[in-house]
């Protein structure tokens, strides 16, 4: 949805959620750089896409069109898609230090159900915070109105553990571990 509003950018996808592949200014594959929390994502495989993050974890997406090698390194002939994941500050209210968010959902087009949980903690002074997330999704084939179906049977487990340290108002350092397992 984010990329749909940007002229010259699109995401080509098939029935499987991990099949999403971005195209910017007519270039795809190695011509489009993908960053997740500032780390370059270089995984490109024949039938797999380029995005392996649970949508609940996405805080911001920046799309830059054109050759931006001066900003992001070599290879960005089409452009760059930079995604940032959440921190505890995105969930906590003023004066709060701990929160738990539980989610569940269902969609009938492919009989998908999902459950997930996110826990966050922030120190009283706001210098440290921790985010932990675990989600499970299971879906069947996508049934179309003309009695055809796309084979898209998925079982996905994704997780994130992220530590953020703020030594000053102008500096934020973080380390994260993410796992995305799709069968």
N, C-alpha and C positions, 0 to 999 in steps of 0.2 A: 504494500500500500504506500509506503514512503517513496519508493522509486517511481511509482505511477505518476506522481505530480511533477516529475523532473523531465523536461524536454530532452530527447536524445538518450534517455536511459530506460531500460526495461529489465524485467526478470523473466526469463523463459523457464517454464516449469512443466513438469508432467504430473502424473497422478501421485507420485511419491514426494513427500515433503522434503526429502534430502536431494531432490533432483533440481532444485532451484539454481539457475546459473545466470548471473548478471551480464548484461550487454550495455556498454556505454559508448556512444558515438560509433556504433557499428562494430566495435571490438569486444571480444569476450576471451575467456580462458586466461592466458598469461598477460593479456593486454589490459586486464582490470585487476588492480590490487585490492585485496581484502585485508583489513586490519580488525582485530578484536582486542580491545583494551590496549591499543598501541603496538601489539605484536602482529607481525605479518603472518597471514595464513596462506601457506603455499601449497596446500593439498589440492591437487587436481587429478581426478580419476575419470575414466571413460564415461560412466553413467551416473556418477554421483555429482551432487552440486557443490556449493562452496560455503554454505551456511550451516553450521552445526552448533547452534545455541538455542536454548529454549526461549521462545518469544517473551515469556514472563520476565526474563532477565535483562532485556534490552532497555536501556535508559535513554540512549540517544544514537542517532544514525546521521552521519555526515556523508554526503555524496559530492565529490568534486569531479567535474567533467574536464577532460583534456589532459595533456601530458604534464603531470605535476611531479616529475622526477626530482625537481629541486626541493620539494617539501617532503616527499615520501620515499625517495629512493628510485632505483631504476625499474623500468618495465611498466610504468603507468601510462601507456600510450592512450588508452581509452579513458581512463580515470581511476578514481579511488573510492571505495566504500569503506568507511571507518565506523565501527560499531563500539559503543561503550556499554558495559554492564552496570547494574545497579550497585549502589553502596548503601550502607545502613541509613544514611541521611535521606535517601529517597523514600524510605518507609516510615522512619520515626517522626513523630510530631515534636513540637517544641517541648523540651524538658524530659523527653522519654529517652530511656537507655536500652530497653529490651522490647522486642516485638516478635510475634509469630504470625505468619499469614498462611492460611490453608486455602487451597483452591481445588475445585472439581468442575468437570464439564462433560457434556455429551453432545455429539452431533449425529444426526440420523443418516446423512448421505453415505457414510461409510461405517456406521455403527461404532464410532470412535468414542472412547471415554478416556478421561485423563484425571489424575489426582496429583497434587503437588503440595509441597510445604517449603516455606522459606522462614528461616530464623535469623534475626539480626541482633547484634549487641554493639553498643558504643560506650566508650569510657565517659565519665562525668565531664571531663574537660574537652571532649570531642577530638582528642589527639589520635585515638585508635578506634577502629571499628572492624567488625567481622560479619560476613554474610555467609550463610550456609543454605543451600538449596538442593532439593531432590524432587524429581518429577517422573511420573510414569504415564505413558500413553500407549494405548492399544487400539488398532483400527482394522477394519476389514477392507474388502475391495470397494471401490466407488461405484455405486449403482446409478446408472443413467436412466432417464425416462423412457428410452426406447428399448428397454430390456437388455441392453449391453452393460458390461461392467469393465472398469479398468482394474487390472491386478495391482493392488496397492496395499496388501496386507502388511501392516507395520506393528512392531513392538519396540518402543523407545524408552530408554532409561537415561536421564540426563542429570548431571549434578554440577555444583559449583561450590568452591570454598575460596573466599576472597578476604584478605587482610589489607586494610588501608591504614597508613600512618601519615599524619599531617604535622610535620615538625614546625611549620609556620603557616600563615594564612596564604602564602603564595606557592607552597610546595606540597604536593601530594605524592606519596610513594605507595605502590600496592604490589602485592604478589597474589596470584590466583592459581588454582588448580581446577580444571574443568574436564568433565568426561561426558561424552555423548556416544551411547551405544545403540545402534539401530539394527534390528533384525527384520 
